[in-house]
Amino acid sequence: MKQLILIRHAKSSWEAPLRDYDRPLTAKGIQDAHLVSTRVINDIPKTFLVWSSAAKRASETALIFAQNLSFPVESIVFKEELYTFDERKLEQIIKSCPDEYDHLIVFGHNEAVTNFVNKFGTVFIDNVTTSGFVNIIFENQSWSHIENGVTKKVVFPRDLK
């Protein structure tokens, strides 16, 4: 069995004249990431691999989750290739996860996240919101063969307010 937790980065700022890759989180984004991360603590497996897009807003979100879920910041693998909006690319990256890991947490971007969870999960989600958390279970033994997962949990900030 494989467990995938997909988390869309928190709300980011468009105010500064920065490249998309360099946009930081807003105060609301920081608040929402703290809110969701503290509510899903019982849904996080004991051992897991954490991958995050290296984009500023995704990496900042991953750091907030690390702080609240008490996993070492050093354990986060920042991957340039996760800075993608294409679900096929996201799928390819997830399917490359070594099979020795049964639990993978990925911090990424939309449209890739929403389209991925709709392709592989059992719950249709119109839009995975910023700071959105989606947990999908696969009955496969190999990441490269995942398909038809079961959506175990969905948490959005608006559901917690």
C-alpha positions in Angstrom: 0.0 0.0 0.0 1.2 3.5 -0.8 0.0 6.7 0.8 0.3 10.1 -1.0 -0.4 13.4 0.7 -0.6 16.3 -1.7 -0.5 19.8 -0.3 -1.0 22.9 -2.5 1.2 25.8 -1.4 -0.4 28.5 0.7 -1.7 31.8 -0.6 1.0 33.8 -2.2 1.5 37.5 -2.9 1.3 39.2 -6.3 2.2 42.6 -4.8 5.9 42.7 -5.4 7.3 42.8 -8.9 8.9 39.3 -8.7 9.2 36.3 -10.9 6.3 33.8 -10.3 8.9 31.4 -8.8 10.0 33.9 -6.2 6.6 35.0 -4.9 6.3 34.7 -1.0 3.3 33.8 1.1 0.8 36.4 2.3 -0.1 36.8 5.9 -3.4 34.9 5.2 -1.3 32.2 3.5 0.9 31.8 6.5 -2.2 31.7 8.8 -3.9 29.1 6.6 -0.8 26.8 6.4 -0.6 26.9 10.2 -4.3 26.2 10.5 -4.3 23.2 8.2 -1.0 21.7 9.4 -2.1 21.7 13.0 -5.4 20.0 12.1 -4.0 17.2 10.1 -1.4 16.1 12.6 -3.2 12.7 13.2 -3.4 12.0 9.5 0.4 12.1 9.0 2.1 8.7 9.0 5.0 8.0 11.4 7.5 7.7 8.6 7.4 9.5 5.3 9.4 11.1 2.6 8.7 14.9 1.9 9.2 16.5 -1.4 8.5 20.2 -2.2 8.7 22.4 -5.1 11.7 24.7 -4.7 9.5 27.7 -5.5 9.4 30.2 -2.6 5.7 29.8 -1.8 5.8 26.0 -1.8 9.0 25.8 0.2 7.7 28.3 2.8 4.5 26.2 3.1 6.6 23.0 3.6 8.6 24.7 6.3 5.4 25.7 8.2 4.2 22.1 8.0 7.6 20.9 9.2 7.4 23.2 12.2 3.9 22.2 13.2 4.2 18.5 12.5 7.7 18.3 14.1 9.6 16.8 11.3 13.1 18.0 10.5 13.4 20.8 8.0 16.5 19.0 6.7 14.4 16.0 5.7 12.5 18.1 3.0 13.8 17.4 -0.5 13.3 20.5 -2.6 12.9 19.6 -6.2 13.0 22.1 -9.0 11.0 19.8 -11.3 8.0 20.0 -8.8 7.6 23.6 -10.0 5.1 22.4 -12.5 1.4 23.1 -13.3 1.1 20.0 -15.4 -0.4 16.9 -13.8 1.4 14.6 -16.2 4.7 15.9 -15.0 3.6 15.7 -11.4 2.5 12.1 -12.0 5.8 11.3 -13.5 7.7 12.7 -10.5 5.5 10.9 -8.0 5.8 7.6 -9.9 9.6 8.0 -9.6 9.5 7.7 -5.8 11.6 4.8 -4.5 9.4 1.9 -3.5 11.2 1.6 -0.1 9.0 4.6 0.9 5.3 3.8 1.5 4.3 7.4 2.5 5.1 10.5 0.4 4.1 14.1 1.1 4.4 16.5 -1.8 4.0 20.3 -1.7 3.1 21.6 -5.2 1.1 23.9 -7.4 -2.2 24.0 -9.2 -3.5 23.0 -11.8 -1.2 20.0 -11.4 -2.5 19.2 -7.9 -6.2 19.5 -8.7 -5.9 17.5 -11.9 -3.8 14.8 -10.3 -6.3 14.2 -7.4 -9.2 14.1 -9.8 -7.4 11.6 -12.0 -6.2 9.3 -9.2 -8.7 9.9 -6.3 -12.3 9.0 -5.6 -13.6 12.4 -4.7 -14.0 15.0 -7.4 -12.5 18.4 -6.3 -13.3 21.4 -8.4 -10.2 23.2 -7.1 -7.7 22.2 -4.4 -7.5 25.5 -2.6 -4.3 27.1 -1.4 -3.1 25.2 1.8 -5.4 22.4 0.6 -4.5 18.9 1.9 -5.5 15.7 0.0 -4.6 12.2 1.3 -4.9 9.4 -1.3 -4.3 5.7 -0.6 -3.1 3.3 -3.3 -3.3 -0.5 -3.1 -0.1 -0.8 -5.1 3.3 -2.0 -3.9 5.1 0.2 -6.4 4.9 3.9 -6.9 5.5 3.4 -10.6 2.2 1.4 -10.9 -0.2 3.6 -8.9 -3.7 4.1 -10.3 -7.2 4.3 -9.0 -6.5 5.5 -5.4 -9.0 6.1 -2.7 -9.3 9.7 -1.4 -9.0 9.2 2.4 -9.1 12.9 3.6 -9.5 16.4 2.2 -8.9 19.4 4.3 -9.2 23.0 3.1 -8.7 26.1 5.3 -12.3 27.3 4.7 -13.5 24.1 6.3 -11.7 24.9 9.5 -12.9 28.5 10.0 
